[in-house]
Amino acid sequence: MALAGMAPALAFAQDAAAPAAAAAAAAAPAAPTISGGDTAWMLTSTALVLMMTIPGLALFYGGMVRKFNVLAMVMQSFAITCLVTVLWALVEYSLAFSAASDAADAKEFIGGFSRVLLAGMDPTGTHALAPTIPEPVFMMYQMTFAIITPALITGAFADRMKFSAMLIFITLWSLVVYAPIAHTVWHPNGYLAKLGVLDFAGGTVVHINAGIAGLVACLVIGKRKGYPNADFSPHNLVLSLIGASLLWVGWFGFNAGSALTAGPRAGMAMTVTQVATAAAALAWVFVEWAVKGKPSVLGIISGAVAGLVAITPAAGFVDTVGAFAIGIAVGIICFFSATSLKKALGYDDSLDAFGVHGIGGIVGAILTGVFAKMAVANSEGAFAATLKDAPDTKLGLIEGNAAQVITQLEGVAFTIVWCGVITFVLLKVIDLVIGLRVDEDIERDGLDIALHGESIH
């Protein structure tokens, strides 16, 4: 009798519990689902960005130096690719992108050690920043960014740094400059991320970082012998044009890939990348034509790279009008930074790493705050949820949010100070221990034979 009396009560309890369980299930966050389409796009993007360094940047820089320094230049890009790959797998990835769910690693300026030697990385697991692709794919994609950033710096001190000093510098710089800046900007718990800095694909992390490091390096190591009176003309601009073309194509993986999905935001990022690049190339070459009387191959490819640099932080935030404005502005500004500014201040930035990447990155970062639009940023419905304040329709100055420009300036200033100070200290210490610069006779006769025992002829 007691059991019979309990049956209706149990049935009622089960009926009441069912809606509650359903509600709880609906409220619980859905488990990450790996997307085959997103994964395929990110695998492709990873290959495209790696191509930017080898052979893209290697050829771009290699064609710009004199013929007895070509192998030394391309060797640096290839060696850095190998070196940073090892560093990234050992510890750098962990320092930059330790899992956001690990409270011990949720620091504002640096990650932790939960992914040292890629420990705990499940082939079927995901990262909080990329929930629709396997974490190994996310790790590899971010690795290609970590590779090209220090490789960009080498253009500033071309023709005069020891290969051994370069390897030591890049190792230390990757760990104490690149990884922390990447963490502060892109990790959900990063200092600049919490501040609200917008950097879609690396205007601060890659370009301002590399450009400032390049400026500091060329100041610390000093000018090339004979600069500015000696002939430092590029030995083969065809190589540089091929390299620039590979950079342009690879940049679609760099910018559109930074959406981390194969969706509307990636499509818009690809569109504005193309528009800004073309606009910047034409702006540079038309200004050069007016100032110097002739348009040059070096000018048009330098302008294109400046456009690629400037649209990098903005690619997931601006529309085509913003892309045109950013491209035209950076083409003009970087022309004068790579010519008049360098001449006026007297520094020897050999291949304009600072003039193009540093200045271009700063211009792009600031103008992102001007032209950013919520409709573009939130085109996949996820961006608004990341904002620190209640999201509305305003994102950039063009939409009435002037505060975003101030936030962007804070991000630029932080990156300049962090990178500039630490880069200076690293270079000074290395110079004291083993010396940064090759001997004068090696610099005069060329680095290829002296450092590598080979020549292109």
NORUR-V312664 format. One line per field, one symbol per residue. psi: psi as a letter, one per 20 degrees, with the letter a starting at -180 (. if undefined). A space follows every 10 residues. Layout:
BEGIN
psi = ???
END
This chain:
BEGIN
psi = gghhhhghgg gggghhhghg gggghhhqpq qpppphgggg hhgghghghh hhgojfhggg ghiirqhjjg hhghhggghh ggghgggghg hhgghhkqph iohhjmqhiq abjikpkkqj ophirrqhim ijqqhhgggg ghhhghghgh hhhhhhkqji qqgghggggh ggghhigggg ggghghphjq ghghhjpong jkgggggggg ggggggghgg hrqqpipjhr okqqhniggh ggghghgggh ihhgghhihj rmahhgghgg ghggghgggg gggghhgggh giiqpqghgh hhgghggggh ighihjiqah ghgggggggh ggghghhifg ggghijqnng klgghggggh hggggghghg jpphhghkhj jhghiiqhrp qbipgrhhjj nhhhgggghg gggggggggg ghgggghggh hhgiphqrqh hghgiqhggg hikrri.
END
